[in-house]
Amino acid sequence: MAGLTTLLTFSTAQAASVATAHGEVEVPDAPERVVTLHEGALDAALAVEVTPVGAVTTRGGDGVARYIEAYLEEETRPAIVGVVREVNLEAVLAERPDLILASPQLSDEQYRLLSKIAPTVVPEARKLAPDNWLHEARLFGEALGREEALEKAITRVEERAAAVAEAVEEAGVGGSANLVRWMPQGPLVMSDALFSSAMLAAAGLEVTDAGLVNQGGVHSDPLSLENLSRLEGDWLFLATLNEEGDQALKAARKSPAFARLPVVKSDRVVPVDGQLWTSASGPLAAQAILDDIEAALLP
């Protein structure tokens, strides 16, 4: 790609080393121009009051996730430098970053190119687990030189979740829950090992995928409306990513199969933002999900 053979050179006056998927990486002591190529990295950066100069779009959108907007000022909004699965290397280069925070899914080829632009921090890829977000957020906090601030953000999440769980128990409104992403091709049951599932569990709900998600999978195959009857949770959290998903859900609500679901009859279906619930991660996302849980169960 033109321009990438004469990449910017970054300072060799590094002050710290962090352990990443690509070994030890030297990072600046106080990075000033950070580019995030992962939604969890953008969340972690903002949680410790670092506003990146560049970021990728959220899944299913053309900008950052809606819950992130509250943490951005118009004059310091990060430039969009790609989408979740495709980074625009020249757009990254144009932002003159001194640190790049990337996803565990970043390809080796892209890492080689990005690491010539600036120190690039990639978390190790882990088997899907509810606490993966903690490992990633802590690495990003370390790379930013804001470990203490990041730990305080995590503690606030833990304390808030414990308080919500206690209130849910006292109100007697807990029980089991299913999380479903509604797509035009059909509903997908989401894994009980996801970040948002972990937040549901921390808030006192028992999350189940009804055995519809293969071990290690993120979600089930698309289901027919009739197969939704296999979901027997006391609560159903329904996530849509975009307008097409919203339209598909509106159509489904008119079907007899949907109307027969016990959670529909008991009015315990909770529509939620798919950008937040099935794509995001990090301390700010955790607080936003807890907001939704509290509003639904403890109005």
Secondary structure, DSSP 8 states (H G I E B T S, - for coil): -TTTTS-----S---EEEEETTEEEEE-SS-SSEEE-SHHHHHHHHHTT---SEE---TTSSSS-GGGGGG--GGG--EE-EETTEE-HHHHHHT--SEEE--TT--HHHHHHHHHHS-EE------S-TTHHHHHHHHHHHHTT-HHHHHHHHHHHHHHHHHHHHHHHHHT--EEEEEEEEETTEEEEB-TTSHHHHHHHHTTEEE--TT-S-TT-SB-----TGGGGG---SEEEEEE-SHHHHHHHHHHHTSHHHHTSHHHHTT-EEEEEHHHHTT--SHHHHHHHHHHHHHHH--
